[in-house]
Amino acid sequence: MEQRIGSSSQPLEGAGFDPAFIPGLTSPASARTEDDGPEKEPEVAAAQDAEESAPEPEETAEAASPSEPEEEADVDGPVFEASDRRARIVADHRGVRLSLDDQGCEFRWDEIGAVETETARFGKRYTVTVHTPDRRWYPIEIEAPARSHFTEWDTQLDAVLDAYFEEDAE
């Protein structure tokens, strides 16, 4: 009797399992195998293109630095900021910014329908959920150093929401 190890089913194909199945959504996958090894030529070409198209450091510093201090100097309102090793939330005059690892999103105050906070019954997780008017929500969990930070964070976030969110609602 012959026995096979592993699954005998074939992998599924289609847009639900592979976004590259629809032309134009993503760049086509290379037909490399593990035996071929890494391709060096495209990386070198990409690095050369990046060097040629990158502006000089002096131009970048001059263009970026004048606008940032002016924005920060104009507004002296409350700011809420909380972070842990992976997640970060900042709420200030510009809106609410959430980031998790290398992903981030930003909401202006006119894009926000509600902001909800929740604390875990056990543990030290503080959850902030941003709700938008089109019925979408974006939660982020931050692990606090101690449960005593929850009340402090709630107070700071309420001060920011009172200062900026209520102004836009009126």
VMD Tcl script that builds the backbone (N, CA, C; Angstrom):
set m [mol new atoms 510]
animate dup $m
set s [atomselect $m all]
$s set {name element resname resid chain x y z} {
  {N N MET 1 A 0.843 -1.172 0.000}
  {CA C MET 1 A 0.000 0.000 0.000}
  {C C MET 1 A 0.889 1.237 0.000}
  {N N GLU 2 A 0.512 2.222 -0.821}
  {CA C GLU 2 A 1.303 3.441 -0.954}
  {C C GLU 2 A 0.634 4.570 -0.167}
  {N N GLN 3 A 1.425 5.267 0.628}
  {CA C GLN 3 A 0.898 6.391 1.386}
  {C C GLN 3 A 1.622 7.666 0.982}
  {N N ARG 4 A 0.866 8.750 0.938}
  {CA C ARG 4 A 1.446 10.041 0.593}
  {C C ARG 4 A 1.472 10.919 1.832}
  {N N ILE 5 A 2.545 11.656 1.956}
  {CA C ILE 5 A 2.649 12.599 3.055}
  {C C ILE 5 A 2.284 13.968 2.520}
  {N N GLY 6 A 1.429 14.667 3.215}
  {CA C GLY 6 A 1.045 16.015 2.798}
  {C C GLY 6 A -0.299 16.014 2.098}
  {N N SER 7 A -0.702 17.183 1.685}
  {CA C SER 7 A -2.003 17.359 1.062}
  {C C SER 7 A -1.946 17.020 -0.418}
  {N N SER 8 A -3.011 16.419 -0.919}
  {CA C SER 8 A -3.062 16.081 -2.339}
  {C C SER 8 A -3.809 17.143 -3.133}
  {N N SER 9 A -4.361 18.147 -2.457}
  {CA C SER 9 A -5.113 19.180 -3.171}
  {C C SER 9 A -4.165 20.214 -3.787}
  {N N GLN 10 A -4.593 20.766 -4.881}
  {CA C GLN 10 A -3.817 21.786 -5.572}
  {C C GLN 10 A -4.109 23.149 -4.949}
  {N N PRO 11 A -3.139 24.072 -4.977}
  {CA C PRO 11 A -3.405 25.407 -4.419}
  {C C PRO 11 A -4.458 26.141 -5.239}
  {N N LEU 12 A -5.278 26.925 -4.552}
  {CA C LEU 12 A -6.333 27.679 -5.216}
  {C C LEU 12 A -5.742 28.878 -5.944}
  {N N GLU 13 A -6.362 29.220 -7.056}
  {CA C GLU 13 A -5.941 30.386 -7.810}
  {C C GLU 13 A -7.115 31.330 -7.923}
  {N N GLY 14 A -6.827 32.585 -8.072}
  {CA C GLY 14 A -7.871 33.580 -8.245}
  {C C GLY 14 A -7.546 34.836 -7.458}
  {N N ALA 15 A -8.331 35.863 -7.673}
  {CA C ALA 15 A -8.082 37.155 -7.044}
  {C C ALA 15 A -8.264 37.102 -5.529}
  {N N GLY 16 A -9.089 36.207 -5.038}
  {CA C GLY 16 A -9.296 36.093 -3.600}
  {C C GLY 16 A -8.080 35.576 -2.866}
  {N N PHE 17 A -7.217 34.860 -3.553}
  {CA C PHE 17 A -6.046 34.281 -2.918}
  {C C PHE 17 A -4.752 34.907 -3.396}
  {N N ASP 18 A -4.770 35.538 -4.558}
  {CA C ASP 18 A -3.560 36.137 -5.112}
  {C C ASP 18 A -3.919 37.438 -5.811}
  {N N PRO 19 A -3.627 38.605 -5.207}
  {CA C PRO 19 A -3.970 39.875 -5.836}
  {C C PRO 19 A -3.292 40.069 -7.199}
  {N N ALA 20 A -2.181 39.372 -7.434}
  {CA C ALA 20 A -1.489 39.496 -8.709}
  {C C ALA 20 A -2.240 38.777 -9.826}
  {N N PHE 21 A -3.312 38.055 -9.493}
  {CA C PHE 21 A -4.102 37.346 -10.487}
  {C C PHE 21 A -4.782 38.335 -11.437}
  {N N ILE 22 A -5.136 39.523 -10.929}
  {CA C ILE 22 A -5.738 40.560 -11.759}
  {C C ILE 22 A -4.625 41.450 -12.281}
  {N N PRO 23 A -4.455 41.530 -13.593}
  {CA C PRO 23 A -3.358 42.330 -14.136}
  {C C PRO 23 A -3.494 43.801 -13.753}
  {N N GLY 24 A -2.382 44.388 -13.344}
  {CA C GLY 24 A -2.365 45.800 -13.025}
  {C C GLY 24 A -2.513 46.114 -11.554}
  {N N LEU 25 A -3.030 45.182 -10.748}
  {CA C LEU 25 A -3.164 45.444 -9.316}
  {C C LEU 25 A -1.808 45.487 -8.631}
  {N N THR 26 A -0.977 44.531 -8.921}
  {CA C THR 26 A 0.359 44.484 -8.349}
  {C C THR 26 A 1.343 44.160 -9.446}
  {N N SER 27 A 2.598 44.339 -9.152}
  {CA C SER 27 A 3.603 43.967 -10.146}
  {C C SER 27 A 3.647 42.451 -10.250}
  {N N PRO 28 A 3.947 41.920 -11.420}
  {CA C PRO 28 A 3.940 40.467 -11.587}
  {C C PRO 28 A 5.013 39.804 -10.730}
  {N N ALA 29 A 4.682 38.632 -10.216}
  {CA C ALA 29 A 5.632 37.874 -9.412}
  {C C ALA 29 A 6.694 37.282 -10.324}
  {N N SER 30 A 7.916 37.230 -9.817}
  {CA C SER 30 A 8.992 36.668 -10.632}
  {C C SER 30 A 8.863 35.149 -10.646}
  {N N ALA 31 A 9.395 34.535 -11.669}
  {CA C ALA 31 A 9.308 33.089 -11.825}
  {C C ALA 31 A 10.543 32.411 -11.247}
  {N N ARG 32 A 11.175 33.036 -10.258}
  {CA C ARG 32 A 12.360 32.471 -9.638}
  {C C ARG 32 A 12.002 31.299 -8.749}
  {N N THR 33 A 12.945 30.398 -8.589}
  {CA C THR 33 A 12.801 29.323 -7.619}
  {C C THR 33 A 13.827 29.559 -6.519}
  {N N GLU 34 A 13.751 28.784 -5.468}
  {CA C GLU 34 A 14.691 28.959 -4.369}
  {C C GLU 34 A 16.108 28.610 -4.785}
  {N N ASP 35 A 16.253 27.725 -5.779}
  {CA C ASP 35 A 17.576 27.314 -6.226}
  {C C ASP 35 A 18.278 28.412 -7.011}
  {N N ASP 36 A 17.528 29.322 -7.617}
  {CA C ASP 36 A 18.138 30.363 -8.438}
  {C C ASP 36 A 18.940 31.358 -7.608}
  {N N GLY 37 A 18.577 31.569 -6.379}
  {CA C GLY 37 A 19.269 32.537 -5.535}
  {C C GLY 37 A 18.736 33.936 -5.780}
  {N N PRO 38 A 19.194 34.882 -4.994}
  {CA C PRO 38 A 18.702 36.261 -5.146}
  {C C PRO 38 A 19.218 36.900 -6.426}
  {N N GLU 39 A 18.403 37.759 -6.979}
  {CA C GLU 39 A 18.793 38.480 -8.184}
  {C C GLU 39 A 19.469 39.765 -7.772}
  {N N LYS 40 A 20.656 40.007 -8.284}
  {CA C LYS 40 A 21.412 41.193 -7.905}
  {C C LYS 40 A 21.172 42.350 -8.866}
  {N N GLU 41 A 20.913 42.084 -10.115}
  {CA C GLU 41 A 20.827 43.144 -11.107}
  {C C GLU 41 A 19.703 44.134 -10.832}
  {N N PRO 42 A 18.453 43.719 -10.549}
  {CA C PRO 42 A 17.405 44.713 -10.295}
  {C C PRO 42 A 17.689 45.577 -9.067}
  {N N GLU 43 A 18.311 44.985 -8.021}
  {CA C GLU 43 A 18.612 45.762 -6.835}
  {C C GLU 43 A 19.625 46.856 -7.145}
  {N N VAL 44 A 20.638 46.521 -7.945}
  {CA C VAL 44 A 21.658 47.502 -8.300}
  {C C VAL 44 A 21.038 48.611 -9.141}
  {N N ALA 45 A 20.173 48.231 -10.089}
  {CA C ALA 45 A 19.530 49.231 -10.939}
  {C C ALA 45 A 18.612 50.123 -10.110}
  {N N ALA 46 A 17.902 49.541 -9.154}
  {CA C ALA 46 A 17.014 50.338 -8.310}
  {C C ALA 46 A 17.817 51.295 -7.440}
  {N N ALA 47 A 18.957 50.841 -6.934}
  {CA C ALA 47 A 19.794 51.706 -6.106}
  {C C ALA 47 A 20.352 52.863 -6.929}
  {N N GLN 48 A 20.746 52.585 -8.186}
  {CA C GLN 48 A 21.261 53.654 -9.038}
  {C C GLN 48 A 20.165 54.647 -9.366}
  {N N ASP 49 A 18.946 54.177 -9.637}
  {CA C ASP 49 A 17.831 55.083 -9.920}
  {C C ASP 49 A 17.527 55.960 -8.713}
  {N N ALA 50 A 17.578 55.370 -7.510}
  {CA C ALA 50 A 17.287 56.127 -6.306}
  {C C ALA 50 A 18.330 57.211 -6.073}
  {N N GLU 51 A 19.614 56.883 -6.357}
  {CA C GLU 51 A 20.667 57.878 -6.178}
  {C C GLU 51 A 20.499 59.032 -7.155}
  {N N GLU 52 A 20.124 58.719 -8.390}
  {CA C GLU 52 A 19.982 59.759 -9.401}
  {C C GLU 52 A 18.790 60.654 -9.118}
  {N N SER 53 A 17.680 60.083 -8.641}
  {CA C SER 53 A 16.479 60.876 -8.450}
  {C C SER 53 A 16.405 61.552 -7.087}
  {N N ALA 54 A 17.247 61.158 -6.136}
  {CA C ALA 54 A 17.194 61.748 -4.796}
  {C C ALA 54 A 17.753 63.166 -4.822}
  {N N PRO 55 A 17.041 64.124 -4.185}
  {CA C PRO 55 A 17.565 65.479 -4.123}
  {C C PRO 55 A 18.743 65.554 -3.162}
  {N N GLU 56 A 19.515 66.597 -3.287}
  {CA C GLU 56 A 20.670 66.764 -2.423}
  {C C GLU 56 A 20.189 67.018 -0.994}
  {N N PRO 57 A 20.967 66.612 0.013}
  {CA C PRO 57 A 20.538 66.761 1.403}
  {C C PRO 57 A 20.262 68.217 1.789}
  {N N GLU 58 A 20.990 69.167 1.238}
  {CA C GLU 58 A 20.770 70.570 1.581}
  {C C GLU 58 A 19.378 71.010 1.143}
  {N N GLU 59 A 18.956 70.590 -0.062}
  {CA C GLU 59 A 17.645 70.970 -0.560}
  {C C GLU 59 A 16.532 70.379 0.306}
  {N N THR 60 A 16.701 69.123 0.706}
  {CA C THR 60 A 15.689 68.455 1.515}
  {C C THR 60 A 15.572 69.117 2.881}
  {N N ALA 61 A 16.681 69.429 3.501}
  {CA C ALA 61 A 16.649 70.042 4.825}
  {C C ALA 61 A 16.007 71.424 4.771}
  {N N GLU 62 A 16.310 72.196 3.740}
  {CA C GLU 62 A 15.733 73.530 3.622}
  {C C GLU 62 A 14.228 73.452 3.370}
  {N N ALA 63 A 13.792 72.493 2.569}
  {CA C ALA 63 A 12.375 72.390 2.223}
  {C C ALA 63 A 11.537 71.884 3.397}
  {N N ALA 64 A 12.073 70.973 4.209}
  {CA C ALA 64 A 11.276 70.359 5.272}
  {C C ALA 64 A 11.289 71.167 6.570}
  {N N SER 65 A 12.398 71.742 6.932}
  {CA C SER 65 A 12.497 72.359 8.251}
  {C C SER 65 A 11.691 73.644 8.424}
  {N N PRO 66 A 11.548 74.548 7.456}
  {CA C PRO 66 A 10.803 75.772 7.730}
  {C C PRO 66 A 9.326 75.548 8.017}
  {N N SER 67 A 8.678 74.563 7.396}
  {CA C SER 67 A 7.243 74.398 7.576}
  {C C SER 67 A 6.895 73.754 8.915}
  {N N GLU 68 A 7.701 72.821 9.411}
  {CA C GLU 68 A 7.369 72.106 10.631}
  {C C GLU 68 A 7.385 72.995 11.876}
  {N N PRO 69 A 8.421 73.795 12.139}
  {CA C PRO 69 A 8.397 74.595 13.349}
  {C C PRO 69 A 7.271 75.630 13.357}
  {N N GLU 70 A 6.888 76.151 12.190}
  {CA C GLU 70 A 5.813 77.123 12.136}
  {C C GLU 70 A 4.498 76.493 12.584}
  {N N GLU 71 A 4.228 75.265 12.119}
  {CA C GLU 71 A 2.994 74.580 12.511}
  {C C GLU 71 A 2.965 74.343 14.009}
  {N N GLU 72 A 4.061 73.854 14.573}
  {CA C GLU 72 A 4.114 73.536 15.991}
  {C C GLU 72 A 4.072 74.806 16.838}
  {N N ALA 73 A 4.658 75.902 16.364}
  {CA C ALA 73 A 4.698 77.128 17.143}
  {C C ALA 73 A 3.338 77.823 17.166}
  {N N ASP 74 A 2.520 77.640 16.140}
  {CA C ASP 74 A 1.239 78.325 16.051}
  {C C ASP 74 A 0.224 77.800 17.055}
  {N N VAL 75 A 0.273 76.541 17.406}
  {CA C VAL 75 A -0.753 75.923 18.237}
  {C C VAL 75 A -0.155 75.536 19.588}
  {N N ASP 76 A -0.773 76.042 20.650}
  {CA C ASP 76 A -0.323 75.712 21.998}
  {C C ASP 76 A -1.395 74.931 22.746}
  {N N GLY 77 A -2.099 74.049 22.059}
  {CA C GLY 77 A -3.175 73.288 22.671}
  {C C GLY 77 A -2.670 72.000 23.285}
  {N N PRO 78 A -3.587 71.235 23.867}
  {CA C PRO 78 A -3.213 69.969 24.500}
  {C C PRO 78 A -2.813 68.921 23.457}
  {N N VAL 79 A -1.957 68.019 23.888}
  {CA C VAL 79 A -1.479 66.931 23.030}
  {C C VAL 79 A -1.552 65.640 23.843}
  {N N PHE 80 A -2.048 64.586 23.227}
  {CA C PHE 80 A -2.078 63.262 23.852}
  {C C PHE 80 A -1.154 62.355 23.070}
  {N N GLU 81 A -0.273 61.683 23.772}
  {CA C GLU 81 A 0.634 60.748 23.118}
  {C C GLU 81 A 0.846 59.552 24.035}
  {N N ALA 82 A 0.673 58.361 23.460}
  {CA C ALA 82 A 0.906 57.126 24.199}
  {C C ALA 82 A 1.524 56.120 23.246}
  {N N SER 83 A 2.469 55.335 23.755}
  {CA C SER 83 A 3.117 54.359 22.887}
  {C C SER 83 A 3.666 53.208 23.714}
  {N N ASP 84 A 3.889 52.115 23.018}
  {CA C ASP 84 A 4.593 50.986 23.592}
  {C C ASP 84 A 5.612 50.524 22.566}
  {N N ARG 85 A 6.088 49.301 22.683}
  {CA C ARG 85 A 7.139 48.851 21.776}
  {C C ARG 85 A 6.671 48.693 20.333}
  {N N ARG 86 A 5.370 48.540 20.095}
  {CA C ARG 86 A 4.863 48.349 18.740}
  {C C ARG 86 A 3.909 49.438 18.279}
  {N N ALA 87 A 3.060 49.916 19.162}
  {CA C ALA 87 A 1.975 50.818 18.769}
  {C C ALA 87 A 2.217 52.227 19.303}
  {N N ARG 88 A 1.599 53.208 18.608}
  {CA C ARG 88 A 1.718 54.604 19.023}
  {C C ARG 88 A 0.472 55.354 18.585}
  {N N ILE 89 A -0.010 56.243 19.453}
  {CA C ILE 89 A -1.122 57.113 19.102}
  {C C ILE 89 A -0.748 58.536 19.502}
  {N N VAL 90 A -1.049 59.474 18.616}
  {CA C VAL 90 A -0.827 60.892 18.883}
  {C C VAL 90 A -2.092 61.622 18.484}
  {N N ALA 91 A -2.616 62.441 19.392}
  {CA C ALA 91 A -3.782 63.279 19.103}
  {C C ALA 91 A -3.395 64.712 19.441}
  {N N ASP 92 A -3.492 65.586 18.453}
  {CA C ASP 92 A -3.153 66.994 18.663}
  {C C ASP 92 A -3.993 67.858 17.735}
  {N N HIS 93 A -3.558 69.083 17.470}
  {CA C HIS 93 A -4.339 70.014 16.659}
  {C C HIS 93 A -4.551 69.531 15.230}
  {N N ARG 94 A -3.668 68.670 14.715}
  {CA C ARG 94 A -3.799 68.183 13.337}
  {C C ARG 94 A -4.797 67.049 13.216}
  {N N GLY 95 A -5.028 66.309 14.281}
  {CA C GLY 95 A -5.934 65.167 14.238}
  {C C GLY 95 A -5.395 64.024 15.073}
  {N N VAL 96 A -5.732 62.804 14.675}
  {CA C VAL 96 A -5.303 61.608 15.385}
  {C C VAL 96 A -4.453 60.773 14.435}
  {N N ARG 97 A -3.279 60.365 14.913}
  {CA C ARG 97 A -2.381 59.526 14.128}
  {C C ARG 97 A -2.151 58.224 14.878}
  {N N LEU 98 A -2.401 57.119 14.184}
  {CA C LEU 98 A -2.198 55.788 14.742}
  {C C LEU 98 A -1.079 55.112 13.975}
  {N N SER 99 A -0.224 54.382 14.673}
  {CA C SER 99 A 0.804 53.613 13.976}
  {C C SER 99 A 1.047 52.307 14.725}
  {N N LEU 100 A 1.235 51.262 13.952}
  {CA C LEU 100 A 1.514 49.932 14.484}
  {C C LEU 100 A 2.636 49.347 13.650}
  {N N ASP 101 A 3.757 49.075 14.283}
  {CA C ASP 101 A 4.967 48.620 13.609}
  {C C ASP 101 A 5.340 49.634 12.529}
  {N N ASP 102 A 5.334 49.224 11.275}
  {CA C ASP 102 A 5.719 50.151 10.203}
  {C C ASP 102 A 4.509 50.702 9.440}
  {N N GLN 103 A 3.300 50.433 9.921}
  {CA C GLN 103 A 2.086 50.919 9.277}
  {C C GLN 103 A 1.508 52.078 10.075}
  {N N GLY 104 A 0.925 53.033 9.380}
  {CA C GLY 104 A 0.346 54.163 10.076}
  {C C GLY 104 A -0.823 54.751 9.309}
  {N N CYS 105 A -1.665 55.490 10.013}
  {CA C CYS 105 A -2.768 56.201 9.380}
  {C C CYS 105 A -2.999 57.495 10.147}
  {N N GLU 106 A -3.546 58.468 9.446}
  {CA C GLU 106 A -3.771 59.779 10.032}
  {C C GLU 106 A -5.187 60.225 9.724}
  {N N PHE 107 A -5.866 60.760 10.726}
  {CA C PHE 107 A -7.229 61.249 10.576}
  {C C PHE 107 A -7.268 62.716 10.971}
  {N N ARG 108 A -7.769 63.560 10.073}
  {CA C ARG 108 A -8.012 64.957 10.434}
  {C C ARG 108 A -9.274 64.994 11.281}
  {N N TRP 109 A -9.495 66.085 12.011}
  {CA C TRP 109 A -10.646 66.153 12.895}
  {C C TRP 109 A -11.961 66.102 12.128}
  {N N ASP 110 A -11.987 66.597 10.886}
  {CA C ASP 110 A -13.233 66.542 10.117}
  {C C ASP 110 A -13.523 65.143 9.577}
  {N N GLU 111 A -12.561 64.221 9.646}
  {CA C GLU 111 A -12.754 62.844 9.189}
  {C C GLU 111 A -13.191 61.909 10.319}
  {N N ILE 112 A -13.242 62.408 11.537}
  {CA C ILE 112 A -13.510 61.569 12.705}
  {C C ILE 112 A -14.954 61.734 13.150}
  {N N GLY 113 A -15.649 60.606 13.316}
  {CA C GLY 113 A -17.013 60.626 13.828}
  {C C GLY 113 A -17.036 60.480 15.338}
  {N N ALA 114 A -16.152 59.659 15.895}
  {CA C ALA 114 A -16.087 59.441 17.341}
  {C C ALA 114 A -14.745 58.810 17.686}
  {N N VAL 115 A -14.345 58.988 18.934}
  {CA C VAL 115 A -13.145 58.333 19.462}
  {C C VAL 115 A -13.560 57.627 20.737}
  {N N GLU 116 A -13.268 56.342 20.800}
  {CA C GLU 116 A -13.697 55.503 21.913}
  {C C GLU 116 A -12.476 54.910 22.597}
  {N N THR 117 A -12.495 54.857 23.925}
  {CA C THR 117 A -11.405 54.216 24.665}
  {C C THR 117 A -11.965 53.055 25.463}
  {N N GLU 118 A -11.115 52.075 25.689}
  {CA C GLU 118 A -11.520 50.889 26.434}
  {C C GLU 118 A -10.298 50.335 27.145}
  {N N THR 119 A -10.495 49.876 28.355}
  {CA C THR 119 A -9.395 49.255 29.086}
  {C C THR 119 A -9.734 47.794 29.317}
  {N N ALA 120 A -8.706 46.988 29.331}
  {CA C ALA 120 A -8.901 45.560 29.556}
  {C C ALA 120 A -9.232 45.310 31.022}
  {N N ARG 121 A -10.078 44.342 31.262}
  {CA C ARG 121 A -10.448 44.019 32.631}
  {C C ARG 121 A -9.243 43.479 33.383}
  {N N PHE 122 A -8.483 42.650 32.715}
  {CA C PHE 122 A -7.241 42.124 33.264}
  {C C PHE 122 A -6.124 42.521 32.320}
  {N N GLY 123 A -4.983 42.765 32.839}
  {CA C GLY 123 A -3.861 43.131 31.996}
  {C C GLY 123 A -3.708 44.635 31.911}
  {N N LYS 124 A -2.846 45.069 31.006}
  {CA C LYS 124 A -2.511 46.478 30.909}
  {C C LYS 124 A -2.729 47.027 29.503}
  {N N ARG 125 A -3.737 46.554 28.807}
  {CA C ARG 125 A -4.002 47.028 27.440}
  {C C ARG 125 A -5.016 48.149 27.423}
  {N N TYR 126 A -4.652 49.210 26.733}
  {CA C TYR 126 A -5.499 50.393 26.572}
  {C C TYR 126 A -5.846 50.475 25.088}
  {N N THR 127 A -7.118 50.395 24.765}
  {CA C THR 127 A -7.555 50.381 23.370}
  {C C THR 127 A -8.206 51.711 23.029}
  {N N VAL 128 A -7.732 52.319 21.935}
  {CA C VAL 128 A -8.335 53.535 21.399}
  {C C VAL 128 A -8.876 53.184 20.025}
  {N N THR 129 A -10.158 53.486 19.788}
  {CA C THR 129 A -10.789 53.195 18.509}
  {C C THR 129 A -11.271 54.495 17.893}
  {N N VAL 130 A -10.845 54.753 16.657}
  {CA C VAL 130 A -11.282 55.935 15.919}
  {C C VAL 130 A -12.381 55.490 14.965}
  {N N HIS 131 A -13.559 56.113 15.077}
  {CA C HIS 131 A -14.689 55.804 14.204}
  {C C HIS 131 A -14.827 56.918 13.178}
  {N N THR 132 A -15.062 56.553 11.929}
  {CA C THR 132 A -15.262 57.546 10.878}
  {C C THR 132 A -16.747 57.621 10.530}
  {N N PRO 133 A -17.188 58.717 9.894}
  {CA C PRO 133 A -18.612 58.845 9.549}
  {C C PRO 133 A -19.117 57.772 8.585}
  {N N ASP 134 A -18.243 57.160 7.796}
  {CA C ASP 134 A -18.685 56.127 6.859}
  {C C ASP 134 A -18.702 54.728 7.487}
  {N N ARG 135 A -18.883 54.668 8.801}
  {CA C ARG 135 A -19.063 53.426 9.561}
  {C C ARG 135 A -17.870 52.488 9.517}
  {N N ARG 136 A -16.698 53.040 9.532}
  {CA C ARG 136 A -15.475 52.240 9.657}
  {C C ARG 136 A -14.829 52.590 10.988}
  {N N TRP 137 A -14.092 51.640 11.541}
  {CA C TRP 137 A -13.418 51.913 12.800}
  {C C TRP 137 A -12.009 51.361 12.734}
  {N N TYR 138 A -11.119 52.027 13.458}
  {CA C TYR 138 A -9.701 51.708 13.446}
  {C C TYR 138 A -9.208 51.619 14.885}
  {N N PRO 139 A -9.131 50.401 15.443}
  {CA C PRO 139 A -8.673 50.251 16.827}
  {C C PRO 139 A -7.154 50.092 16.902}
  {N N ILE 140 A -6.591 50.510 18.013}
  {CA C ILE 140 A -5.183 50.273 18.291}
  {C C ILE 140 A -5.047 49.988 19.778}
  {N N GLU 141 A -4.249 48.985 20.117}
  {CA C GLU 141 A -4.028 48.609 21.507}
  {C C GLU 141 A -2.628 49.014 21.917}
  {N N ILE 142 A -2.548 49.657 23.086}
  {CA C ILE 142 A -1.260 50.076 23.627}
  {C C ILE 142 A -1.108 49.428 24.987}
  {N N GLU 143 A 0.036 48.837 25.211}
  {CA C GLU 143 A 0.280 48.204 26.498}
  {C C GLU 143 A 0.910 49.221 27.429}
  {N N ALA 144 A 0.220 49.510 28.520}
  {CA C ALA 144 A 0.679 50.519 29.477}
  {C C ALA 144 A 1.736 49.917 30.408}
  {N N PRO 145 A 2.643 50.751 30.896}
  {CA C PRO 145 A 3.614 50.250 31.876}
  {C C PRO 145 A 2.929 49.791 33.168}
  {N N ALA 146 A 1.822 50.474 33.534}
  {CA C ALA 146 A 1.066 50.101 34.726}
  {C C ALA 146 A -0.387 50.495 34.517}
  {N N ARG 147 A -1.289 49.849 35.229}
  {CA C ARG 147 A -2.718 50.157 35.078}
  {C C ARG 147 A -3.039 51.580 35.535}
  {N N SER 148 A -2.192 52.164 36.350}
  {CA C SER 148 A -2.437 53.528 36.824}
  {C C SER 148 A -2.351 54.555 35.698}
  {N N HIS 149 A -1.724 54.212 34.572}
  {CA C HIS 149 A -1.637 55.125 33.428}
  {C C HIS 149 A -2.980 55.305 32.718}
  {N N PHE 150 A -3.910 54.370 32.903}
  {CA C PHE 150 A -5.197 54.451 32.200}
  {C C PHE 150 A -5.944 55.736 32.519}
  {N N THR 151 A -6.041 56.088 33.789}
  {CA C THR 151 A -6.772 57.312 34.148}
  {C C THR 151 A -6.052 58.547 33.644}
  {N N GLU 152 A -4.738 58.548 33.704}
  {CA C GLU 152 A -3.954 59.678 33.193}
  {C C GLU 152 A -4.171 59.835 31.689}
  {N N TRP 153 A -4.134 58.730 30.957}
  {CA C TRP 153 A -4.319 58.790 29.505}
  {C C TRP 153 A -5.739 59.225 29.159}
  {N N ASP 154 A -6.734 58.736 29.897}
  {CA C ASP 154 A -8.123 59.158 29.646}
  {C C ASP 154 A -8.279 60.663 29.836}
  {N N THR 155 A -7.677 61.197 30.878}
  {CA C THR 155 A -7.756 62.634 31.150}
  {C C THR 155 A -7.099 63.443 30.034}
  {N N GLN 156 A -5.916 63.020 29.605}
  {CA C GLN 156 A -5.212 63.736 28.538}
  {C C GLN 156 A -5.970 63.659 27.219}
  {N N LEU 157 A -6.509 62.496 26.887}
  {CA C LEU 157 A -7.244 62.340 25.636}
  {C C LEU 157 A -8.542 63.146 25.673}
  {N N ASP 158 A -9.220 63.171 26.809}
  {CA C ASP 158 A -10.438 63.979 26.933}
  {C C ASP 158 A -10.144 65.464 26.732}
  {N N ALA 159 A -9.009 65.926 27.246}
  {CA C ALA 159 A -8.644 67.333 27.074}
  {C C ALA 159 A -8.427 67.661 25.596}
  {N N VAL 160 A -7.787 66.762 24.869}
  {CA C VAL 160 A -7.558 66.977 23.433}
  {C C VAL 160 A -8.884 66.945 22.680}
  {N N LEU 161 A -9.736 65.982 22.986}
  {CA C LEU 161 A -11.027 65.885 22.304}
  {C C LEU 161 A -11.899 67.102 22.594}
  {N N ASP 162 A -11.882 67.580 23.824}
  {CA C ASP 162 A -12.660 68.772 24.160}
  {C C ASP 162 A -12.151 69.997 23.412}
  {N N ALA 163 A -10.843 70.095 23.256}
  {CA C ALA 163 A -10.258 71.279 22.610}
  {C C ALA 163 A -10.454 71.278 21.106}
  {N N TYR 164 A -10.323 70.141 20.446}
  {CA C TYR 164 A -10.323 70.129 18.981}
  {C C TYR 164 A -11.561 69.493 18.368}
  {N N PHE 165 A -12.036 68.396 18.942}
  {CA C PHE 165 A -13.153 67.674 18.336}
  {C C PHE 165 A -14.437 68.454 18.467}
  {N N GLU 166 A -14.686 69.071 19.587}
  {CA C GLU 166 A -15.915 69.837 19.802}
  {C C GLU 166 A -15.972 71.090 18.925}
  {N N GLU 167 A -14.823 71.702 18.648}
  {CA C GLU 167 A -14.796 72.889 17.792}
  {C C GLU 167 A -15.314 72.572 16.403}
  {N N ASP 168 A -14.891 71.435 15.880}
  {CA C ASP 168 A -15.307 71.049 14.524}
  {C C ASP 168 A -16.758 70.592 14.486}
  {N N ALA 169 A -17.275 70.074 15.591}
  {CA C ALA 169 A -18.639 69.572 15.615}
  {C C ALA 169 A -19.660 70.707 15.584}
  {N N GLU 170 A -19.283 71.881 16.101}
  {CA C GLU 170 A -20.230 73.002 16.156}
  {C C GLU 170 A -20.403 73.633 14.862}
}
mol reanalyze $m
mol bondsrecalc $m
mol representation Tube
mol addrep $m
